Amino acid sequence: MRHVRTALCLAIMAILPEVWACSGVGSSGYGGIESGDPGERVKAIIEISECNAVLRIPSLIDRLDDEDEAVRLYAILALEQMTGTRRGYSYADPPGERAQAISDWRIWLAKSSARGETSERSEGDVQSGGSGE
């Protein structure tokens, strides 16, 4: 019986970091997405993407306007992975062009939230070209 408890404890300890990361309390946590350090923002975006934390999509959309190019890149990659589209956004575009695409993302979010959806994979966008680029 003692060996079973030990094995169970070891198994739980092995998965705890993954559970913590996907609950937003990992090393950087999802709160890192608001960090002053671009590296911490990128780490948080990666965690959100790996955990498919669709409730954090609004935070990812906000990061599309980040001053750091790498943060913008990771944000759009995460959004594309989670929703199936880029909605015409390119992280390297000038601010004015990014602003229009970010506005499109926010409109999509409002409509998706109203419908209770977070993916375009079943919508016509993906069927007619998909990535938006």
SELUM-499717 format. One record per residue: residue number from 1; x, y negated, z of N, C-alpha, C in turn. Coordinates in nm, 3 decimals. Layout:
N
[NUM,[X,Y,Z],[X,Y,Z],[X,Y,Z]]
...
This chain:
133
[1,[0.083,0.120,0.000],[0.000,0.000,0.000],[0.086,-0.125,0.000]]
[2,[0.197,-0.121,0.074],[0.285,-0.236,0.082],[0.344,-0.270,-0.055]]
[3,[0.379,-0.167,-0.134],[0.435,-0.189,-0.267],[0.332,-0.252,-0.361]]
[4,[0.207,-0.213,-0.345],[0.101,-0.269,-0.427],[0.086,-0.418,-0.399]]
[5,[0.087,-0.455,-0.269],[0.076,-0.597,-0.232],[0.194,-0.677,-0.286]]
[6,[0.313,-0.620,-0.276],[0.433,-0.687,-0.326],[0.423,-0.708,-0.476]]
[7,[0.383,-0.605,-0.548],[0.369,-0.616,-0.693],[0.263,-0.720,-0.729]]
[8,[0.153,-0.721,-0.656],[0.047,-0.818,-0.682],[0.096,-0.960,-0.656]]
[9,[0.168,-0.980,-0.547],[0.223,-1.112,-0.515],[0.319,-1.159,-0.624]]
[10,[0.405,-1.070,-0.671],[0.500,-1.105,-0.777],[0.427,-1.141,-0.906]]
[11,[0.322,-1.068,-0.936],[0.245,-1.096,-1.057],[0.178,-1.233,-1.048]]
[12,[0.122,-1.263,-0.933],[0.057,-1.393,-0.914],[0.159,-1.506,-0.924]]
[13,[0.275,-1.487,-0.863],[0.379,-1.589,-0.868],[0.427,-1.612,-1.011]]
[14,[0.428,-1.507,-1.092],[0.474,-1.520,-1.230],[0.378,-1.602,-1.315]]
[15,[0.249,-1.594,-1.287],[0.153,-1.668,-1.370],[0.118,-1.805,-1.314]]
[16,[0.152,-1.834,-1.190],[0.115,-1.962,-1.130],[0.165,-2.083,-1.208]]
[17,[0.291,-2.086,-1.255],[0.333,-2.204,-1.330],[0.247,-2.230,-1.452]]
[18,[0.206,-2.125,-1.522],[0.121,-2.141,-1.638],[-0.018,-2.191,-1.598]]
[19,[-0.073,-2.137,-1.493],[-0.203,-2.182,-1.444],[-0.196,-2.327,-1.401]]
[20,[-0.091,-2.364,-1.327],[-0.076,-2.503,-1.283],[-0.063,-2.596,-1.402]]
[21,[0.016,-2.557,-1.502],[0.036,-2.641,-1.620],[-0.097,-2.663,-1.690]]
[22,[-0.177,-2.559,-1.702],[-0.304,-2.571,-1.774],[-0.414,-2.633,-1.690]]
[23,[-0.387,-2.658,-1.564],[-0.486,-2.728,-1.483],[-0.445,-2.874,-1.464]]
[24,[-0.336,-2.913,-1.531],[-0.293,-3.052,-1.523],[-0.207,-3.084,-1.403]]
[25,[-0.160,-2.982,-1.332],[-0.075,-3.007,-1.217],[0.062,-2.943,-1.234]]
[26,[0.102,-2.922,-1.358],[0.233,-2.865,-1.387],[0.343,-2.965,-1.358]]
[27,[0.460,-2.943,-1.416],[0.576,-3.026,-1.387],[0.550,-3.173,-1.416]]
[28,[0.494,-3.205,-1.531],[0.462,-3.345,-1.557],[0.314,-3.371,-1.540]]
[29,[0.234,-3.268,-1.553],[0.090,-3.283,-1.542],[0.035,-3.370,-1.653]]
[30,[-0.092,-3.362,-1.673],[-0.152,-3.442,-1.778],[-0.141,-3.590,-1.747]]
[31,[-0.126,-3.623,-1.619],[-0.108,-3.763,-1.581],[0.018,-3.822,-1.640]]
[32,[0.112,-3.736,-1.679],[0.235,-3.782,-1.743],[0.211,-3.850,-1.875]]
[33,[0.093,-3.833,-1.929],[0.060,-3.896,-2.057],[0.055,-4.049,-2.044]]
[34,[0.043,-4.098,-1.921],[0.042,-4.242,-1.895],[0.176,-4.291,-1.840]]
[35,[0.276,-4.203,-1.835],[0.406,-4.237,-1.779],[0.474,-4.350,-1.857]]
[36,[0.561,-4.422,-1.790],[0.642,-4.523,-1.857],[0.755,-4.461,-1.938]]
[37,[0.780,-4.333,-1.916],[0.888,-4.262,-1.985],[0.831,-4.187,-2.106]]
[38,[0.876,-4.221,-2.227],[0.824,-4.151,-2.346],[0.844,-4.000,-2.340]]
[39,[0.954,-3.954,-2.281],[0.978,-3.810,-2.268],[0.873,-3.742,-2.183]]
[40,[0.830,-3.807,-2.077],[0.723,-3.753,-1.992],[0.590,-3.752,-2.067]]
[41,[0.565,-3.856,-2.146],[0.442,-3.860,-2.226],[0.440,-3.745,-2.326]]
[42,[0.554,-3.720,-2.391],[0.563,-3.608,-2.486],[0.540,-3.476,-2.415]]
[43,[0.603,-3.456,-2.299],[0.583,-3.331,-2.225],[0.436,-3.310,-2.189]]
[44,[0.369,-3.416,-2.148],[0.227,-3.404,-2.114],[0.144,-3.369,-2.238]]
[45,[0.177,-3.430,-2.351],[0.105,-3.400,-2.476],[0.125,-3.254,-2.514]]
[46,[0.245,-3.204,-2.501],[0.272,-3.064,-2.533],[0.191,-2.973,-2.441]]
[47,[0.184,-3.004,-2.312],[0.104,-2.923,-2.219],[-0.043,-2.926,-2.257]]
[48,[-0.093,-3.043,-2.291],[-0.234,-3.055,-2.332],[-0.260,-2.968,-2.454]]
[49,[-0.169,-2.974,-2.551],[-0.184,-2.897,-2.673],[-0.177,-2.747,-2.646]]
[50,[-0.077,-2.705,-2.569],[-0.061,-2.563,-2.540],[-0.179,-2.507,-2.464]]
[51,[-0.240,-2.587,-2.380],[-0.355,-2.542,-2.301],[-0.488,-2.567,-2.371]]
[52,[-0.480,-2.629,-2.489],[-0.601,-2.664,-2.564],[-0.701,-2.738,-2.475]]
[53,[-0.650,-2.837,-2.403],[-0.730,-2.914,-2.308],[-0.813,-3.018,-2.383]]
[54,[-0.922,-2.973,-2.444],[-1.002,-3.061,-2.529],[-1.059,-3.182,-2.455]]
[55,[-1.073,-3.172,-2.326],[-1.123,-3.288,-2.250],[-1.022,-3.401,-2.249]]
[56,[-0.898,-3.372,-2.287],[-0.793,-3.474,-2.291],[-0.777,-3.536,-2.430]]
[57,[-0.864,-3.499,-2.525],[-0.856,-3.557,-2.659],[-0.861,-3.710,-2.656]]
[58,[-0.945,-3.773,-2.573],[-0.942,-3.921,-2.570],[-0.804,-3.977,-2.533]]
[59,[-0.734,-3.910,-2.442],[-0.599,-3.954,-2.405],[-0.502,-3.939,-2.522]]
[60,[-0.518,-3.831,-2.598],[-0.433,-3.810,-2.715],[-0.459,-3.918,-2.819]]
[61,[-0.585,-3.952,-2.839],[-0.620,-4.058,-2.934],[-0.557,-4.191,-2.890]]
[62,[-0.560,-4.219,-2.761],[-0.496,-4.341,-2.710],[-0.347,-4.342,-2.741]]
[63,[-0.282,-4.226,-2.736],[-0.137,-4.219,-2.761],[-0.103,-4.238,-2.908]]
[64,[-0.202,-4.235,-2.997],[-0.175,-4.261,-3.139],[-0.126,-4.404,-3.161]]
[65,[-0.149,-4.490,-3.063],[-0.107,-4.630,-3.071],[0.013,-4.656,-2.981]]
[66,[0.081,-4.552,-2.939],[0.196,-4.565,-2.849],[0.310,-4.640,-2.919]]
[67,[0.389,-4.713,-2.841],[0.503,-4.785,-2.899],[0.614,-4.689,-2.943]]
[68,[0.616,-4.568,-2.888],[0.719,-4.471,-2.919],[0.675,-4.380,-3.034]]
[69,[0.757,-4.375,-3.138],[0.723,-4.297,-3.257],[0.709,-4.148,-3.226]]
[70,[0.795,-4.094,-3.140],[0.788,-3.952,-3.106],[0.658,-3.919,-3.033]]
[71,[0.614,-4.007,-2.946],[0.488,-3.987,-2.874],[0.373,-3.984,-2.975]]
[72,[0.375,-4.077,-3.070],[0.269,-4.079,-3.172],[0.270,-3.950,-3.254]]
[73,[0.391,-3.903,-3.291],[0.402,-3.780,-3.369],[0.343,-3.661,-3.292]]
[74,[0.383,-3.644,-3.168],[0.332,-3.531,-3.089],[0.182,-3.542,-3.065]]
[75,[0.133,-3.665,-3.049],[-0.010,-3.684,-3.028],[-0.090,-3.640,-3.150]]
[76,[-0.045,-3.678,-3.270],[-0.122,-3.639,-3.389],[-0.108,-3.490,-3.416]]
[77,[0.007,-3.432,-3.388],[0.022,-3.288,-3.405],[-0.071,-3.212,-3.310]]
[78,[-0.082,-3.260,-3.187],[-0.172,-3.196,-3.090],[-0.316,-3.210,-3.135]]
[79,[-0.353,-3.329,-3.179],[-0.491,-3.350,-3.226],[-0.522,-3.262,-3.347]]
[80,[-0.426,-3.252,-3.438],[-0.448,-3.168,-3.555],[-0.466,-3.021,-3.514]]
[81,[-0.384,-2.976,-3.421],[-0.396,-2.838,-3.375],[-0.531,-2.814,-3.309]]
[82,[-0.577,-2.912,-3.232],[-0.700,-2.893,-3.154],[-0.827,-2.917,-3.235]]
[83,[-0.819,-3.002,-3.339],[-0.940,-3.038,-3.413],[-0.941,-2.993,-3.557]]
[84,[-0.822,-2.963,-3.611],[-0.815,-2.917,-3.749],[-0.799,-3.029,-3.850]]
[85,[-0.773,-3.152,-3.805],[-0.759,-3.264,-3.899],[-0.668,-3.372,-3.842]]
[86,[-0.619,-3.456,-3.933],[-0.542,-3.575,-3.892],[-0.622,-3.703,-3.916]]
[87,[-0.734,-3.693,-3.985],[-0.820,-3.807,-4.013],[-0.745,-3.922,-4.080]]
[88,[-0.649,-3.890,-4.166],[-0.576,-3.992,-4.239],[-0.468,-4.064,-4.160]]
[89,[-0.441,-4.020,-4.039],[-0.342,-4.086,-3.953],[-0.202,-4.038,-3.986]]
[90,[-0.107,-4.132,-3.990],[0.035,-4.099,-4.002],[0.110,-4.179,-3.896]]
[91,[0.185,-4.110,-3.815],[0.254,-4.173,-3.702],[0.353,-4.281,-3.747]]
[92,[0.404,-4.272,-3.871],[0.506,-4.366,-3.919],[0.447,-4.485,-3.993]]
[93,[0.315,-4.488,-4.011],[0.252,-4.601,-4.080],[0.270,-4.730,-4.000]]
[94,[0.264,-4.845,-4.068],[0.267,-4.972,-3.996],[0.146,-4.984,-3.903]]
[95,[0.158,-5.069,-3.799],[0.050,-5.081,-3.700],[-0.089,-5.105,-3.760]]
[96,[-0.101,-5.188,-3.862],[-0.232,-5.216,-3.921],[-0.298,-5.094,-3.980]]
[97,[-0.219,-5.014,-4.051],[-0.273,-4.892,-4.111],[-0.307,-4.790,-4.003]]
[98,[-0.223,-4.781,-3.901],[-0.253,-4.690,-3.790],[-0.381,-4.732,-3.719]]
[99,[-0.402,-4.862,-3.706],[-0.521,-4.912,-3.635],[-0.649,-4.862,-3.702]]
[100,[-0.653,-4.862,-3.833],[-0.773,-4.814,-3.904],[-0.796,-4.665,-3.878]]
[101,[-0.689,-4.587,-3.885],[-0.702,-4.443,-3.861],[-0.740,-4.415,-3.715]]
[102,[-0.686,-4.493,-3.622],[-0.721,-4.476,-3.481],[-0.868,-4.510,-3.460]]
[103,[-0.914,-4.613,-3.527],[-1.056,-4.648,-3.521],[-1.142,-4.532,-3.572]]
[104,[-1.099,-4.471,-3.681],[-1.171,-4.354,-3.734],[-1.173,-4.239,-3.632]]
[105,[-1.060,-4.220,-3.562],[-1.055,-4.117,-3.458],[-1.156,-4.148,-3.347]]
[106,[-1.162,-4.273,-3.307],[-1.253,-4.310,-3.197],[-1.399,-4.294,-3.239]]
[107,[-1.430,-4.327,-3.364],[-1.566,-4.306,-3.415],[-1.598,-4.157,-3.417]]
[108,[-1.502,-4.076,-3.465],[-1.522,-3.931,-3.466],[-1.545,-3.879,-3.325]]
[109,[-1.466,-3.930,-3.228],[-1.480,-3.885,-3.090],[-1.619,-3.917,-3.035]]
[110,[-1.667,-4.038,-3.062],[-1.799,-4.077,-3.013],[-1.907,-3.987,-3.074]]
[111,[-1.897,-3.961,-3.202],[-1.996,-3.874,-3.267],[-1.984,-3.730,-3.218]]
[112,[-1.862,-3.682,-3.204],[-1.840,-3.544,-3.157],[-1.890,-3.526,-3.014]]
[113,[-1.865,-3.627,-2.931],[-1.910,-3.620,-2.792],[-2.061,-3.616,-2.785]]
[114,[-2.125,-3.692,-2.870],[-2.272,-3.694,-2.872],[-2.328,-3.559,-2.914]]
[115,[-2.255,-3.490,-3.002],[-2.299,-3.358,-3.049],[-2.246,-3.245,-2.964]]
[116,[-2.153,-3.275,-2.873],[-2.093,-3.172,-2.789],[-1.990,-3.089,-2.862]]
[117,[-1.927,-3.146,-2.966],[-1.825,-3.077,-3.044],[-1.690,-3.142,-3.022]]
[118,[-1.585,-3.064,-3.043],[-1.450,-3.121,-3.038],[-1.364,-3.070,-3.152]]
[119,[-1.422,-3.004,-3.248],[-1.344,-2.951,-3.359],[-1.415,-2.978,-3.490]]
[120,[-1.339,-3.008,-3.592],[-1.396,-3.028,-3.725],[-1.381,-2.904,-3.809]]
[121,[-1.332,-2.798,-3.754],[-1.303,-2.680,-3.834],[-1.427,-2.628,-3.904]]
[122,[-1.545,-2.656,-3.851],[-1.668,-2.607,-3.914],[-1.733,-2.715,-3.999]]
[123,[-1.675,-2.835,-4.003],[-1.735,-2.944,-4.078],[-1.677,-2.952,-4.218]]
[124,[-1.741,-3.031,-4.303],[-1.703,-3.046,-4.443],[-1.564,-3.104,-4.463]]
[125,[-1.511,-3.184,-4.370],[-1.379,-3.243,-4.384],[-1.274,-3.138,-4.412]]
[126,[-1.278,-3.031,-4.335],[-1.176,-2.928,-4.350],[-1.194,-2.856,-4.482]]
[127,[-1.317,-2.833,-4.521],[-1.343,-2.764,-4.645],[-1.301,-2.847,-4.765]]
[128,[-1.304,-2.982,-4.751],[-1.271,-3.066,-4.865],[-1.130,-3.123,-4.859]]
[129,[-1.042,-3.064,-4.783],[-0.905,-3.110,-4.784],[-0.838,-3.099,-4.650]]
[130,[-0.914,-3.107,-4.545],[-0.864,-3.068,-4.415],[-0.780,-3.165,-4.338]]
[131,[-0.651,-3.170,-4.366],[-0.561,-3.238,-4.274],[-0.575,-3.388,-4.276]]
[132,[-0.638,-3.446,-4.376],[-0.656,-3.589,-4.380],[-0.533,-3.660,-4.431]]
[133,[-0.432,-3.589,-4.472],[-0.313,-3.652,-4.529],[-0.291,-3.605,-4.668]]
